[in-house]
Amino acid sequence: MDVNSTFVLSQVILFPLVVGLVRYKTVRVDYRPFFWLLVIGFLCEDVSYLLIERYQVHTNAVPINIYILCEWVLLAFQFHHWGFLKSNKKLFYALLLGTAGIWVVENLVFDQITVFRPYFPFFYSFLLVLLSVREINFMITHDNRVLLKNTRFLICIGFIIYFIYKIVFEWAYQLSLLGKSDFTTTIIYLFSYINVVTNIIFGIALLIIPQNREFKLE
């Protein structure tokens, strides 16, 4: 898939972003990290496209590597707002900073920010899948509402789909550096479509967020 096609598909992020902007005042504070992640994701896609297409930079590794650090920090706070380690802030910050430390070592200490390295993406994606599964399990056992009408449930489903595939994608990408195959090429090619699916899920999730007054009853 060429750069232009990938960019067009990436702009599906405008769906949840616009929904989030329209409904921003009705969104509880504990959903704000997710909203700001959409904003940063949109900016990252546009910056990446400009670097490659307009300025002829051969890689968008720098903005992507900065974005994935922001992604980890914002989503870690998102799950923290939802209850993860809320009663143990020291352990939460230790996990947050310890994981971010892997990014620092990989990208700054070893001066690899201009290339795509696998260790931090593997690790934080795995953590976010676990946190999403934990959140869904909690909702199944404690929430009597229809889960498909639950914003948090849909967002977590989107996370699980996206980050499981991201782990597979990172593995395929590293294999492709040793030699491309039809298998790795297909996995890399499909990642843009997985991104489209998850952004549609996120947009639907934001559409069904109830008003603030309804949130207060939870």
Secondary structure, DSSP 8 states (H G I E B T S, - for coil): --HHHHHHHHGGGHHHHHHHHHTGGGS-GGGHHHHHHHHHHHHHHHHHHIIIIIS--S--HHHHHHHHHHHHHHHHHHHHHTTTTTT-HHHHHHHHHHHHHHHHIIIIIS--TTS--SHHHHHHHHHHHHHHHHHHHHHHHH--S-GGG-HHHHHHHHHHHHHHHHHHHHHHHHHHHH---HHHHHHHHHHHHHHHHHHHHHHHHHHT---HHHHTT-
